[in-house]
Amino acid sequence: MDILSLTIFILAFGGMVIIHEFGHYIAARWCDIEVEEFGIGLPTPGAITLFTWKGTRFTLNWLPLGGFVRPKGENDPTVQGGLAAAKPWKRLVVLVAGPLMNLITAFLIYTFIVSRVGAYDINKVLITSVAPESPAAQAGLQGGDIFITADGQTIQNFEDLSAVIGSNQDTPVTMLVDRNGQQVELTATPKLDKGAGRPMIGVSLSVPHRENVSFIESFRWGATYTYKNMYALVSLPAQLIRGNLAPEQSRLIGLKGIYDIMEFSVQQGVEASESAPASQPFDWFIPPLELIAALSISLGIFNLFPFPALDGGRIIFVLPELIFRRRVPAQFENLVHGLGMTVLLLFMIYVNVMDFINPVVIP
């Protein structure tokens, strides 16, 4: 086990959860909701109290992953000054603040990455190489070509291109590409690749890269990357239904799967930095940072899902009170969240066990 990867994994995973909980904390304080404890690590007996500030105990727990916030009266609306007794808009602010902090963190990470290595235009698809005697080579496609359209459809990402190629096996597809600023129209016929099990044209793909990005532009690109990742996650079910993604490309992973990918990204970063020319040095921590940003977005979006016990599930119970001025009985809400937490824990156990039975395959 790589010590560097393990250290980054613990700090990154724990940091993402702590940032999430810190969002809940600062929102609760802003809404005048008392917070009894802010814990670093998973709740364990015998926690060490680091200090107390404005009535909140800041504790260090023995299991180092993550953190938690314990608001006063979290599930009891009869406790004055507590979360459950607060006005619905205040509860909504507190619930949204955690996921929002994860999304803001991802935005800042992407902005930093762009400021260091430039921007990758993720709205375009670039051909980096063409396999000899492939359908792409026979059509005249070249490395450096950027797809504009295929079969009349605008190509803005890998999924767009994959969908066109996958649905046109042995059928000529007209493609419009940008070649050094000139538009070139070519026709390629996708052929079944027996190894991959799907039609292909024989190209390696990437996205165009811009090295010189201004400070202001880096914020715009950071916002673009964050939005694109959010959209990709939200649209994942639709992509699966349409067949644009294979099920193995969208499987859920647990702690071991995340660690395996983290280890790969660290190795990738170290190798890239060692082989980078002196004129274009590469920071080894860029690939792990990209992964941390993606995971932070995943944590934020996942917590907004309308499932009981998650922030999104709790938001669902706040909405009727905001809209109809009628509150769902606290006993019923607590029962639903309790059952949801049980299902969620069982599901997470299953996902983590599957990481060992069927380890994630890293391309």
Secondary structure, 3 states (H helix, E strand, C coil): CCHHHHHHHHHHHHHHHHHHHHHHHHHHHHCCCCEEEEEEEECCCCCEEEEEECCEEEEECCEEEEEEEEECCCCCCCCCCCCCCCCHHHHHHHHHHHHHHHHHHHHHHHHHHHHHHCEECCCCCEEEEECCCCHHHHHCCCCCCEEEEECCEECCCHHHHHHHHHCCCCCCEEEEEEECCEEEEEEECCEEECCCCEEECCEEEECCEECCCCHHHHHHHHHHHHHHHHHHHHCHHHHHHHCCCCHHHCCCCCHHHHHHHHHHHHHHHHHHHHHCCCCCCCCCCHHHHHHHHHHHHHHHHHHCCCCCCCHHHHHHHHHHHHHHCCCCCHHHHHHHHHHHHHHHHHHHHHHHHHHHHCCCCCC
